[in-house]
Structure formats: C-alpha cells, structure tokens
Amino acid sequence: MDYSPLFAPLQIGRKLTLPNRLVMAPMTTTAGEPDGRFSPEEIAYLARRAHGGIGLIITPACYVHKSGHAFDRQVGCDSDTMLPRLEECARAINATGSVSFLQIHHGGNAARQEHSGQPPLAPSAVLNRRGTSEMPQPMSEAEIAQAIEAFAKAASRARAAGFSGVEIHGANTYLFQQFFSPYTNRRTDRWSAGEWANRIRFSSEVVRAIRREVGDDYPLAYRISPEEPDPDGYSTDEAIALLKELIAIGIDIVHVSSWEYGAGVRNDYPPGSHPTKMIRDALPGTVPVIGVGGVLHPDQALRVREDGVDLVALGRVLLIDAGWGNKVREGRAEEIRTSVSSRGEIERLDLPELMKPYAARFFLPD
C-alpha cells in the first residue's frame, strides 16, 4: 500500500509548513497540575507522539478563563503564571520537528463549580442534551465581553510561549456551539440564535479579537461539530455557512469533530451523507480541513485523504501507540497496536498515570 499521501508536507498561510498530513487530535488527559499548569508528564506524553511521526500536535483543551474550567486536572492558559509551562510544552513539541497548536476552550454549561468555584455560565439557562450538566446562569453582556477578551489573551499567550498556532474549540457542545445552536441558545438579545448575524456573533467576535491580538500571520484553526442530531439543533449546511463567515474574518484551518469519520447523525439528510466531505467540498481549497473519527489503521487514514480531506487526525490509537506515524512511514504498518486486552497492558503504556483510567474506558469492556 502506498501511504505517501499521508506524508506530503502542507503549507499553512505564508509562514508555516506542516511536515506531513497526520494530526494528533486534542484529547482530555486529566493530567495537568492542580493549579492548571501543564505537568511534566503531560508535556512528555505530547512530545513522544510528536517524536513518533505526527506532524501536528494539538494539545488538550486549555481553559481561557476559570469560569470555563470543565474537567478534573484540566490545563489552563488564563493567566501569565501559566507561561513557563506553556513554553516548556511548545518547546518540547517543536524540538521534534512537529508543529504545535494550543487548543483554547471554555466549557460553558459543561463547566463544573467544583473546578471553577462558581456556577457555570452559558448563553442561556439550558442543560446539555444528556441532562448531566449543572444548571448554568445566562451570561451577562459583561461576562460575554470577558470571555471574548479571555480567548484573545489566551491566543496571545500561546504565541508568546512559542506554539505554532492555536485552535479554537468550537465543537463538542462547549461554549461556541452553545451560542450557535438554537437548542442551547434561547436568548432574545443581540447574542441570540434568531437572526443569523446574532447567531454567529460570539464566534465572529472571538476570531476578530484574536486577530487583533496576534496579527494576521499567526495560524488559527477552528474545531466544529458538523451537525446536531435533532430539528432543534443545527445542520451541516448551517455549519458550512458559519465556517465561511469565520474564514472571511481569519480562520486558516477547519477541524471537523466527528466520533466516526463520515457518519452523519441527522435523519433529515439523505442516507450516506458525509458531513466532513460536505464541508471540504464547500470551503475554499486554500483552507485545509482536518478529518477525524475512529481512524486506527493507515488504510483508514488513506481513505480520508482520498476523500480530498487535507489532514487526518488520530485520537485514541495514539494513546496506545505513540510511534504510529514512524511505523507507517517506515513500512512497518503491521506493527501498529490498535487494541489492548488487559489493565496490565494499560498500566505499561507510556501515558501520564492520571490518564490511564481514561484510556481504559476507551479500550477495555466494563
């Protein structure tokens, strides 16, 4: 099998070249320091995947403001006190020849008071679809402005720390999706999900604020869930319309977040609809698209590229095989580990100790 399409370089903007088409998807590690700094274990974990042949490493979600702290041991980029460890993380990844992106995040209604020290903030007082979130408080104008500024300052810290770029986490039901989705946004003001200009206002204002802070030449990615499953949610066509607006303002890369690459979730679209390919086909060819979702084997990654999708993100397989990229490039694809069968194997993985229970949930039966 010819896997060379996975290893072609890719130019991003004027100043950045990715060494290949492989991406490490951002995954929660629950391995940061208690105060939100990147831990040495977490930094080593990311650097090993870069050294293993992955061209673009996207960090776990990093909260930009304490009010958005959503996970146990989540990393933060909400103050300058985080800079020394942010610098260590960027330096460790960049030293391998890979490219480093810091993913910046606010949990919105997914934030937990036990982590943030306050009730969660969201566009409206609406629980998540699973009903598992705490009831959030609707954000005031001042709190919305504070969140926008927090994203801009976080991007500035990423650049100062040496990260090659940043990714806005606009997917997986977090704050950006909560503003865009009519399901979670019940507001009636200028941030509502009613008129289109209001519906896209939060995402647009964050991108503008980041561009003002870091300039036009710093790479900026946007991660988006391509659709929501019910009529109260948004469709892939609406996601495409949002992305076109954001690209015009200053997004350089689009990362389509799917649990299963190619699978749609809406029943009002034709069977076989392919949200990631729809997005790739609809956007300018100058804007690279990342596809993700259950890719374990290089044959699957090759099929993503054959769809015209520019980059392939790997998630859980990199938890158990840090050398995935090198094995494929060196003709050793048969050596790739795609499963584990025991807790003993999990314990021997080169993961932060706090992350091993997270890996076990992926790979071992209950």
Backbone torsions as a table, in degrees:
resi	resn	phi	psi	omega
1	MET	NA	135.6	179.1
2	ASP	-91.2	107.8	-179.0
3	TYR	-99.0	12.8	-176.6
4	SER	-59.0	-30.4	177.3
5	PRO	-60.6	-18.8	177.8
6	LEU	-80.5	-10.9	-172.1
7	PHE	-122.5	13.5	173.6
8	ALA	-75.7	137.8	176.2
9	PRO	-67.9	163.1	-179.3
10	LEU	-142.1	125.9	177.8
11	GLN	-82.8	129.8	175.7
12	ILE	-115.7	112.7	-178.0
13	GLY	63.5	-150.1	-175.9
14	ARG	-93.0	-20.0	-166.1
15	LYS	-122.8	-7.1	-172.5
16	LEU	-123.1	131.6	174.5
17	THR	-122.4	125.1	174.0
18	LEU	-81.3	135.4	-176.8
19	PRO	-71.1	-22.1	176.7
20	ASN	-157.1	-173.7	-174.1
21	ARG	-100.3	15.9	-177.2
22	LEU	-100.4	136.0	-176.8
23	VAL	-126.9	138.5	168.2
24	MET	-88.3	116.3	179.9
25	ALA	-65.6	146.4	176.7
26	PRO	-68.4	125.8	-179.5
27	MET	-132.3	136.4	177.5
28	THR	-59.9	130.4	-179.8
29	THR	-106.6	-20.7	-172.6
30	THR	47.9	36.6	-173.3
31	ALA	-127.7	13.2	175.4
32	GLY	-73.5	171.6	174.9
33	GLU	-70.5	157.5	179.6
34	PRO	-57.2	-26.5	-179.8
35	ASP	-91.3	6.2	176.2
36	GLY	97.3	-5.8	177.4
37	ARG	-73.6	151.1	170.1
38	PHE	-60.7	136.0	177.1
39	SER	-88.3	155.2	175.6
40	PRO	-56.0	-37.8	178.4
41	GLU	-62.2	-42.0	-178.7
42	GLU	-68.2	-39.7	177.4
43	ILE	-62.6	-43.8	179.3
44	ALA	-63.8	-38.7	178.6
45	TYR	-60.3	-45.1	179.4
46	LEU	-67.5	-42.2	-178.1
47	ALA	-64.8	-34.9	179.1
48	ARG	-64.3	-37.2	178.4
49	ARG	-70.1	-34.5	174.0
50	ALA	-65.0	-46.1	178.9
51	HIS	-63.2	-25.2	-179.6
52	GLY	-81.7	8.2	171.5
53	GLY	104.6	12.8	178.5
54	ILE	-91.5	125.5	-171.3
55	GLY	-74.8	-33.7	-179.4
56	LEU	-127.4	121.1	177.0
57	ILE	-105.0	120.6	174.7
58	ILE	-105.5	125.3	-175.7
59	THR	-68.9	165.4	168.7
60	PRO	-59.1	160.8	-179.1
61	ALA	-58.3	129.5	-173.8
62	CYS	-117.5	115.9	-174.4
63	TYR	-69.6	136.9	-176.8
64	VAL	-91.3	-16.9	179.1
65	HIS	-149.0	144.6	-175.3
66	LYS	-59.1	-28.7	179.5
67	SER	-64.9	-16.8	-179.7
68	GLY	-100.5	9.9	-177.3
69	HIS	-69.1	114.0	-169.4
70	ALA	-110.9	-22.6	-171.3
71	PHE	-126.5	154.9	171.4
72	ASP	-61.8	133.1	179.0
73	ARG	56.8	31.4	174.5
74	GLN	-70.1	144.7	176.8
75	VAL	-81.1	155.3	-178.8
76	GLY	-128.0	156.2	174.1
77	CYS	-137.9	37.3	-171.0
78	ASP	-92.9	-2.2	178.6
79	SER	-155.1	162.8	-179.7
80	ASP	-67.4	-16.5	177.2
81	THR	-66.1	-17.8	178.5
82	MET	-81.8	-12.3	-171.3
83	LEU	-58.8	-44.1	-177.3
84	PRO	-57.3	-43.0	179.6
85	ARG	-75.6	-32.4	173.5
86	LEU	-61.0	-41.6	177.9
87	GLU	-63.0	-42.9	178.4
88	GLU	-60.3	-41.7	-178.4
89	CYS	-65.5	-49.5	179.8
90	ALA	-61.0	-42.9	-178.4
91	ARG	-63.4	-41.0	-178.3
92	ALA	-64.9	-39.6	178.9
93	ILE	-72.6	-48.2	-175.5
94	ASN	-63.4	-29.9	-178.4
95	ALA	-64.3	-20.0	-179.5
96	THR	-84.9	-8.0	-173.6
97	GLY	93.4	-3.6	175.9
98	SER	-85.2	171.3	-178.4
99	VAL	-107.3	140.4	-173.9
100	SER	-115.8	126.8	172.9
101	PHE	-119.5	133.9	172.8
102	LEU	-91.7	123.5	176.6
103	GLN	-87.0	125.8	-176.6
104	ILE	-108.6	142.0	-159.7
105	HIS	-152.1	149.0	167.1
106	HIS	-139.2	128.6	-174.5
107	GLY	-73.6	-21.0	-175.3
108	GLY	58.2	-126.0	-177.3
109	ASN	-71.2	-9.0	176.6
110	ALA	-85.6	-9.1	175.9
111	ALA	-64.5	151.3	-177.5
112	ARG	-119.1	134.1	-178.4
113	GLN	-61.2	-30.8	179.1
114	GLU	-63.8	-24.2	178.4
115	HIS	-97.0	-41.0	-172.7
116	SER	-89.4	-22.0	-177.9
117	GLY	82.4	10.2	179.5
118	GLN	-153.3	161.4	174.3
119	PRO	-60.2	148.1	-179.0
120	PRO	-65.3	151.3	177.3
121	LEU	-110.8	141.3	-179.3
122	ALA	-154.7	171.0	177.4
123	PRO	-56.4	-40.4	-177.0
124	SER	-142.2	165.9	178.2
125	ALA	-81.0	74.5	-178.0
126	VAL	-132.5	130.5	175.5
127	LEU	-71.7	162.6	172.9
128	ASN	-67.2	170.3	-174.7
129	ARG	-60.8	-31.1	-179.2
130	ARG	-80.9	-10.8	-178.2
131	GLY	72.0	20.1	-175.3
132	THR	-100.5	-6.6	-179.1
133	SER	-82.3	165.2	169.1
134	GLU	-77.6	151.5	179.9
135	MET	-66.5	119.6	-177.5
136	PRO	-84.1	163.0	171.8
137	GLN	-95.7	136.9	176.3
138	PRO	-61.0	135.5	-178.1
139	MET	-72.6	138.1	173.4
140	SER	-80.2	168.4	175.3
141	GLU	-55.6	-42.4	-179.0
142	ALA	-65.3	-38.5	-180.0
143	GLU	-70.8	-34.3	174.8
144	ILE	-65.2	-45.7	178.2
145	ALA	-60.8	-38.8	178.9
146	GLN	-63.2	-41.2	179.5
147	ALA	-66.1	-42.7	178.6
148	ILE	-60.1	-46.3	178.8
149	GLU	-63.6	-37.1	-179.9
150	ALA	-63.6	-39.4	177.1
151	PHE	-65.1	-41.3	179.5
152	ALA	-63.4	-44.2	-179.6
153	LYS	-67.4	-35.9	177.8
154	ALA	-64.0	-41.6	177.3
155	ALA	-63.2	-38.5	177.7
156	SER	-63.0	-40.4	177.3
157	ARG	-65.2	-39.0	178.3
158	ALA	-59.4	-45.2	179.7
159	ARG	-65.1	-44.3	179.7
160	ALA	-62.2	-33.3	-178.4
161	ALA	-76.4	-14.6	178.9
162	GLY	103.2	6.3	175.0
163	PHE	-65.0	144.4	-178.2
164	SER	-69.8	-23.4	-179.7
165	GLY	-174.3	-176.8	176.7
166	VAL	-130.8	153.9	171.7
167	GLU	-121.0	125.1	172.8
168	ILE	-78.8	127.7	178.3
169	HIS	-86.5	92.7	179.6
170	GLY	-102.0	17.1	-171.5
171	ALA	-118.9	-174.8	166.5
172	ASN	58.2	33.5	173.6
173	THR	72.8	13.9	179.7
174	TYR	-82.8	-166.3	-162.2
175	LEU	-57.1	-44.1	-178.3
176	PHE	-62.6	-44.4	178.8
177	GLN	-64.8	-34.7	179.3
178	GLN	-64.4	-35.9	175.9
179	PHE	-72.1	-37.2	-174.4
180	PHE	-78.1	-28.8	-173.6
181	SER	-86.4	128.0	174.1
182	PRO	-62.7	-19.2	179.3
183	TYR	-66.3	-41.5	-175.7
184	THR	-103.4	-13.9	-179.2
185	ASN	-106.4	104.2	-179.8
186	ARG	-110.5	18.9	-176.5
187	ARG	-69.5	163.8	177.4
188	THR	-124.1	7.5	-178.7
189	ASP	-99.0	-159.3	-176.1
190	ARG	-73.5	-3.7	176.7
191	TRP	-106.3	15.5	-174.3
192	SER	-75.9	172.3	175.0
193	ALA	-98.0	22.6	-179.6
194	GLY	-83.9	-93.4	178.2
195	GLU	-63.1	145.9	-175.1
196	TRP	-57.6	-43.4	-178.8
197	ALA	-60.5	-36.0	177.5
198	ASN	-72.0	-39.4	-174.9
199	ARG	-64.0	-35.9	-178.1
200	ILE	-96.9	2.9	-171.3
201	ARG	-62.2	-44.2	-175.7
202	PHE	-63.7	-50.3	179.2
203	SER	-59.1	-43.7	-178.0
204	SER	-64.0	-43.7	-178.0
205	GLU	-67.5	-34.1	176.6
206	VAL	-66.1	-45.5	179.7
207	VAL	-61.7	-43.2	177.7
208	ARG	-60.6	-44.2	-178.5
209	ALA	-64.5	-39.6	177.8
210	ILE	-64.9	-43.9	179.8
211	ARG	-61.9	-38.7	176.8
212	ARG	-62.5	-34.5	-175.0
213	GLU	-80.1	-41.1	-171.8
214	VAL	-109.4	-6.5	-179.1
215	GLY	88.6	-179.7	-173.9
216	ASP	-86.9	-13.1	-170.8
217	ASP	-102.1	3.2	-178.5
218	TYR	-93.7	122.6	-174.1
219	PRO	-61.5	135.0	-176.4
220	LEU	-133.8	119.7	177.8
221	ALA	-106.0	156.7	177.2
222	TYR	-131.5	122.1	177.4
223	ARG	-96.3	132.2	-175.3
224	ILE	-137.6	139.9	166.1
225	SER	-78.5	127.1	-168.5
226	PRO	-71.8	-17.6	-178.1
227	GLU	-167.0	165.6	173.1
228	GLU	-119.1	154.3	-163.8
229	PRO	-81.6	-9.1	-172.9
230	ASP	-126.9	167.6	-177.4
231	PRO	-61.1	-24.1	177.6
232	ASP	-77.4	-13.4	179.3
233	GLY	-92.4	-170.1	-178.2
234	TYR	-104.5	160.6	-177.3
235	SER	-102.9	170.2	175.9
236	THR	-62.0	-37.7	178.1
237	ASP	-61.5	-37.9	177.2
238	GLU	-70.4	-37.6	175.9
239	ALA	-61.5	-41.1	178.5
240	ILE	-62.1	-43.1	179.6
241	ALA	-62.1	-41.5	176.3
242	LEU	-61.2	-47.6	-177.2
243	LEU	-61.2	-39.1	178.1
244	LYS	-61.4	-39.2	176.9
245	GLU	-63.4	-44.3	-176.7
246	LEU	-70.5	-35.0	176.6
247	ILE	-62.7	-40.4	178.9
248	ALA	-62.9	-29.1	179.8
249	ILE	-83.9	-35.4	179.6
250	GLY	156.3	21.0	175.4
251	ILE	-85.6	134.9	-177.9
252	ASP	-102.0	-27.6	-175.5
253	ILE	-138.3	141.8	175.3
254	VAL	-115.2	130.0	-179.5
255	HIS	-115.6	111.8	-176.5
256	VAL	-91.4	113.4	-173.6
257	SER	-90.5	110.7	179.0
258	SER	-133.3	141.7	175.9
259	TRP	-70.7	-33.4	177.9
260	GLU	-133.6	114.9	-176.9
261	TYR	-56.3	130.2	175.9
262	GLY	88.8	-13.3	-176.0
263	ALA	-89.6	131.0	173.9
264	GLY	-92.9	162.3	-177.5
265	VAL	-121.6	-6.7	-176.8
266	ARG	-94.4	144.7	177.8
267	ASN	-94.9	1.0	176.7
268	ASP	-100.5	10.3	172.3
269	TYR	-110.4	153.7	-178.3
270	PRO	-60.1	146.4	175.3
271	PRO	-55.2	139.2	-179.9
272	GLY	87.7	1.2	176.4
273	SER	-58.1	141.4	-170.7
274	HIS	-123.0	91.7	-171.6
275	PRO	-56.7	-42.7	-177.3
276	THR	-65.4	-43.9	179.2
277	LYS	-66.7	-36.3	175.9
278	MET	-58.5	-43.4	179.8
279	ILE	-67.1	-44.9	179.4
280	ARG	-58.7	-45.0	-176.4
281	ASP	-68.6	-25.8	-174.6
282	ALA	-89.0	-19.8	-174.2
283	LEU	-96.2	160.4	177.5
284	PRO	-59.1	141.6	179.8
285	GLY	-64.1	-17.4	178.5
286	THR	-76.1	-10.7	-179.8
287	VAL	-105.6	107.7	-179.2
288	PRO	-64.8	146.8	177.2
289	VAL	-117.8	135.2	175.8
290	ILE	-100.7	127.9	173.0
291	GLY	-104.5	144.8	-177.1
292	VAL	-151.4	159.0	172.6
293	GLY	135.5	89.0	173.6
294	GLY	74.2	19.9	178.6
295	VAL	-79.6	117.9	179.8
296	LEU	-115.3	-41.2	-172.9
297	HIS	-107.2	149.7	-179.8
298	PRO	-61.7	-26.3	175.6
299	ASP	-62.5	-37.8	176.4
300	GLN	-66.5	-41.4	178.6
301	ALA	-62.5	-38.5	179.4
302	LEU	-64.1	-37.2	178.9
303	ARG	-65.1	-34.6	175.5
304	VAL	-61.2	-46.1	178.4
305	ARG	-64.2	-37.2	179.8
306	GLU	-65.8	-22.5	175.1
307	ASP	-76.0	-2.9	-177.3
308	GLY	91.7	-0.7	179.2
309	VAL	-75.3	132.4	-166.9
310	ASP	-74.2	-36.7	-173.3
311	LEU	-134.3	150.0	-177.9
312	VAL	-120.7	121.5	178.5
313	ALA	-96.0	135.5	176.5
314	LEU	-108.8	137.0	180.0
315	GLY	-113.7	-100.2	-168.4
316	ARG	-63.2	-25.8	179.6
317	VAL	-63.4	-28.1	178.6
318	LEU	-75.2	-14.0	174.0
319	LEU	-67.6	-33.3	-173.4
320	ILE	-109.4	-9.4	176.8
321	ASP	-143.5	90.6	-177.9
322	ALA	-67.0	-21.4	-176.9
323	GLY	-96.4	19.8	-175.2
324	TRP	-50.3	-51.0	-175.4
325	GLY	-62.8	-45.6	-179.8
326	ASN	-64.7	-38.7	179.9
327	LYS	-62.1	-41.5	178.8
328	VAL	-68.3	-46.4	-177.4
329	ARG	-62.5	-33.0	-176.9
330	GLU	-92.1	8.2	178.3
331	GLY	76.8	27.0	-178.2
332	ARG	-117.3	36.0	-176.2
333	ALA	-58.8	-29.4	-179.1
334	GLU	-66.4	-14.7	-180.0
335	GLU	-87.7	-6.0	-177.0
336	ILE	-65.2	133.8	176.3
337	ARG	-92.7	125.8	-179.3
338	THR	-117.3	0.2	-179.6
339	SER	-155.2	161.3	170.0
340	VAL	-131.8	156.2	-172.6
341	SER	-122.1	-2.1	-176.9
342	SER	-152.2	159.6	176.5
343	ARG	-67.5	-27.1	175.5
344	GLY	-62.0	-40.5	176.9
345	GLU	-64.9	-41.0	177.3
346	ILE	-58.8	-43.7	-178.3
347	GLU	-63.2	-26.9	-178.4
348	ARG	-88.4	-4.5	179.8
349	LEU	-70.0	151.3	179.4
350	ASP	-85.3	67.4	178.3
351	LEU	-120.4	153.8	169.1
352	PRO	-54.9	140.8	-176.7
353	GLU	-54.5	-40.8	-178.1
354	LEU	-68.3	-15.7	-178.6
355	MET	-90.8	-14.6	-174.5
356	LYS	-63.8	-39.0	174.0
357	PRO	-61.4	-34.9	176.7
358	TYR	-63.0	-44.3	178.0
359	ALA	-64.8	-38.2	-179.2
360	ALA	-62.6	-35.1	179.1
361	ARG	-63.3	-32.5	179.0
362	PHE	-72.0	-40.2	-163.0
363	PHE	-110.4	-18.4	-175.4
364	LEU	-112.6	143.7	177.4
365	PRO	-66.3	157.0	179.3
366	ASP	-60.9	NA	NA
